[in-house]
Amino acid sequence: MSETNAQRVMVIEVTPGESSWLAENLALQNCNVEVASGEAKALQLLRQRSFEVVLTSPQTCPKEDLALLDEMRRIRPGVRTILLAPETTPDDVIAALRAQVFSCFSAPFDLKAITTMVKRALDEVDWRNDIEVVSARPDWIELRVACRLLTAERLTTFMTELLASSPDQERFQLMTAFREILMNAMEHGAGFDPEKVVEVAAARTERAIVYFFRDPGRGFRRDSLPHSAISNPLDDPTKHMDFRTARGMRPGGFGILMAREMVDEIIYNEVGNEVLLIKHTV
């Protein structure tokens, strides 16, 4: 791919050299990565040429980044922004969701995760309305999300940031369970049909973190889940894998079983298309 036709990624830095580690280590093929020394330079570059993805400075706060995003979109409405911040609060994450930021990360930064999200941003065009904020407060968020793998990945990243103040192990367990149940809802409740949506809510009380999922499917019974490890007999713990392979399904089927190990309670409604995940925090 010629330099003229190559996709462009901009990395903003407010202090000289602060983002060199990122610009130098983004493992992106057929892509030009440019560093903009400050917000004014970033806007100048956007006026001169288009950039598919812009990463904000890891030193600026989310409020500054979102103000900059408004200005960038006046110049390039389609730009995809990945917000990097020294830290985030639940209010910051909600503001980023409302502003349709592509993704956000706070320190300490995971270069592999950031690179993966940049690649996904480069590959996607029709993503902007995939996460709809229905209602949001720091302790209660309601969303409607399109049934796409990319949307599940983006939402999991945002939800991880909502747990920034939680212990690492607790955050890992919650997000593992969250992603597995979300993927299950999208795949088996909606067939990964991007025209369908899954309703997701997250609530935090003094004693628990609760996630709610409602998919548009017809529900299920435990004895009608031959694709899932939860239905395997004790003497054949991988039986579901043969079923999935025979029907051309993606590898997996351990989602519900794994989620059960990561949270304290999983509760299904009678039909089976609504789920509560509950993690006690005290």
PyMOL commands that set and color helices and strands:
alter all, ss='L'
color gray80, all
select helices_A, chain A and resi 20-25+39-48+62-75+90-98+111-123+149-162+168-189+222-224+229-231+239-246+255-262
alter helices_A, ss='H'
color red, helices_A
select strands_A, chain A and resi 7-13+31-37+53-55+80-85+103-106+131-137+140-146+197-204+208-214+265-268+274-280
alter strands_A, ss='S'
color yellow, strands_A
deselect
rebuild
show_as cartoon
